[in-house]
Amino acid sequence: MNGTSFQSDIRFWLRQGNTVNHLLIWNIVIFIGINLLYLISPNTAFAWTFDQLTLHSLPGTFIRKPWGLITYMFTHVEIFHVFFNMLNLYWFGNLFRSFLGNKRVLPLYLMGGITGAALYMLSYNLLFPGMPSTMIGASASVMCMLVACATLMPNYEIGLLFFGNVRLKWLALAVIVLGVISIPRGNLGGIIAHMGGALFGFVYISALQSGTDLCKPLIWLFDAETRRENKRVQARTKPKKSPLKVVKKPDDNNQLRLDQLLDKINEKGYNSLSAEEKAWLDKVSKEN
């Protein structure tokens, strides 16, 4: 396969409008880029770039580099880390997309990652106050996708090597249980972030089934068609005022009638007024 053919395949893949493909590309590009920096300049360029992309647990460092809340979930260094995350993102991201649409993929990916990061930072500052720690990887976002799919369609079956067909609810439960069991020996920060992503995936689908879309603000932000549709709905529901219809205040109406009666008196005299007009004029004069 020549370079031109490869570039054409990538462009075609991206033009399909599948947000999962875009997420995969961004994660892979950043993985390749940061590893190239490691080969070229491990102690300077790589170290500086990694420090900018990672999520810092210490509040003081996080405040200086808040973009880490987003960039960490697109950053991987180890090959197996990125491989398994991207494999699961491809499976469960496309499964989620097929049921709930493309426009919810990126918002859910981000919200799952943000929830995992928030739980990670909170736990580390409570358990190990003052101890610096960093985190990278899309695991929280991917776990969010998995649990969201399992909550939405718990009995949906997928084929797993060596295990055969497994229902999503059992797969999600197994992954969560394995994560909890491995806390004493595993990557505590990463596992806590996984649980945060899983929690948001469950809460998101539960709220969505009740009629509340927690990702709605991000959907509006990222999806131009949603913004246009909202404008069309507002235009249809907004009451229209006729430029020909002028609504006068009661005081304006009273003044207009008073002027008309005074003109009538000037032209034809007071006796030309009807009994009702005389009574109304007498009432207005007493009020003033």
N, C-alpha and C positions, 0 to 999 in steps of 0.2 A: 504493500500500500504506500503510495507516494504522499508527500506532504500536502499537496493540493487536495487530494481526495480526502485526507484526514480532516483538513480544515472545513471542507464542504460538509462532511458528515457531522462535525460539531455544530456548524451553523444550522444545518437542518434539524438537529436535535434540539437546539435552543429555540428555533422558530416554531416548534410545535405548540408553544404556549403552556407547557407543563412546568409549573413552579418547582416540582420535585427535581426535574432535570437541572434547573438553574441552581438549586441548593447543592446538588451533587457537584456541579462544575465549580462553584465557588469554594467548596470545601477542598476539592482535589487541587485546584490551582494554588490555594494558600498552602496546602501541605507540600506541594512540589517546590513552591517558592521559598518557604522557610527552610526546607532541607537543603536546597541549593546554597542558601546563605550559610548554613552550617558547614558545608563542604568548603566554601570559599573563605569564610571568616567566622569561625565558631565563637571567638571571644569578644568580638566587637559587633559586627553587623547582625549576626544571629542573636546574640544576647540582647542587644538593644531592641530588635524587632519582636522577639519573644516577650520581652518585658512590656512592650506596648500592646500586644495582642491579648495577653493573658488577663484573667480576672484576679484581682488582688483582694485578699480577705480583710486586710487592715483598713479601717475607715479612712485614715489619713491618706494612704496611698490610693485608695479607690477614688477619693474626691479629686485627686490630681489627674487620674486616668479613668474617668467614668465610662469611656467608650468600651472598656474591657467587658462591660455588662453584655455587649452585643458581639464583639469580635471573638470572645473566648469560644463561643459556640460554633465558630467556623474554623477553628485552629486545631490542628493535630500535628504531632511530631513523629510518633511511632507508626509503623506501617500497619500493624494489626489493629491498632486503635482506629485508624481511619477506615480500614477495610471493613471491619464489622459494623461500625457506625453507618457507613454509606450503604452497606448491604441491607441493613435493617431499615434505613431511611427509604431506600428504593422500594422495598416490599410494603412497609406499612404506610409510607407517605402516599404511594399510589393507591393503596387500598382505601385510605381515608379520602383521597381526592375523588375516587370513583363514586363514593357515597355522598359526600358533602360538598363537592365542588372544588375547583382549583383555587378560587379566591380566598379560601380559608386556610390553605396550606401554610403560606408564609406567616400569617398572624399566629397560628397555633405553634409553629416552630419557634417563633420568637418568644411567645408568652410562656411556653414550656421551659425554654432555656432561662428566661428571666426569673421564673418561679424557682427553678432549681438553684440558680445563682443566689437568690435572696435567702433561701433556706440554708445554703452552704455558708454564706457569710454570717448569718445569724448564729448558726451552730458553732462555727469556729470561734467567734468572738465571745460566746458564752462558755464554751468548753476550754478554749486555749487563749484567754485574753492576752493581747499584746504579741502573740506569736505570728510572724508573717507566713502566709501560705498563698499559693497560686493554683489556679485550675484552668484547664483547657478541655475542649472536646464537645461534640454535639450529643453526648449521651443523654443528657436531660431532655433535650428536644426530641430525640428519637424515642425515648421512653414515654414521653408525652403522647406521641403518635400511636405507639403500641397500645397504651392503656385507653386512649380515646377510641381506637378501633374496637378493643375488647369490650368497652362499655356500650358502644353503639350497637354492636352485633356480636354478643358474647358466644353464640353457638356457631359462628362462622368457622369453617374448618380450613386449615392450611396444611400442606404436606411438608413434613420435616424429615431430613435424612436420619435414618436409623429409628425414627419414632413413628413414621407414617402420618396419618391425618390427626391433627390435634386442634381442638377448639380454642379459639382465641382467649377465652376467659381462663382456661387452664394454663395457657402459655404465659399470659400476663401475670397470673398468680405465682407461677413457678419462678419467673424472673425476679419478682419482688421478694419472694421468700429467700431465694438464693442471695440476693443483695443484702438482706437483713442479716442472714447467717454469716456472711463473709465480712461483716463490719469489723470484728476484732482483728482479722488478719489482712483485710483488704485496704483499698484506698478510701479512707473514711470520707474525705471531702467529695470524691466522685460519687460514692454510694449515696450520700445525703442529697446531692444534686439530683441523682436518679429518682429518689423518692419524691423530691419536689416536682420534677417533671411529671411523674406518674400521678401525683395528687392533682395537678392542674388538668391533666388529660381526663381524669374521672369527673372532676368538678365541671369542666367545660361541657362535656356531653350531657351531664345531668341537668345543668342549667339550660342548655340548648333544647332538651326535651321538654322543659317547663316553659319554653318560649323566650328565653333570654340568651342572646348571643354575646358572650363576654369579649369576643374578638371584633365586635362590630366597629369600634373606633378605628382599629387598624385596617379592617377591610375597607372602610371609607377612605382611609389615608392612602392605601396602596392601589385600590381598584378604581380607575377612572370611570368605568361604566356604572359602578355603584353610585358615584357622585352625580353623574348625569341623571340617573334614574331618580335619585333623591330630589334633584331640582325639578324634574318633570312632575313628580308627585306633589311637591309644594306648589307648583304652578297650577295644578288641577284643583287643589284643595283651598288655595288662597282666595278669599272673597274678592270679587272685582267691583270696583266703584265706577259707576257710569259718569263720564265727564259732563253729561247734560243734566244730571240730577244734583240740585243744590239743596241741602237740608239746612233750613234756617233755625236758629235758636228761638226759643219762645219770646225772648225780649225783642229779637229782630222782627218777629211777626206782629207783636203788639205795636211796635213803633210804626211799622208799615200801615197797619189799620188806622192808627191815630192820625197819621199824615193824610190818609185818604178821607177821613171824616172831617178833618179841618179844612181840606180843600173843598169838600162839599158844602160846608157851612159858609165859606167865603163866597162861593158861587151862588148858592140858593138859599142861604140863611139857615138858622138853627131849626126852624120848624119843618125843614125838609127832611130831617132825620126821622127814622122810624123809632118806635118805642124801645125796641131792643137796642138800637144804636145809641139812643139817649141814655139808657141804663148802663150800657157798657162804658160810655164816655164819662158818666158820673163816677162809676167805679174806679176807672183809671185815674181820674183827677184826685180822688180821695187817697189812693195808694201813693201817689207822688207827693 
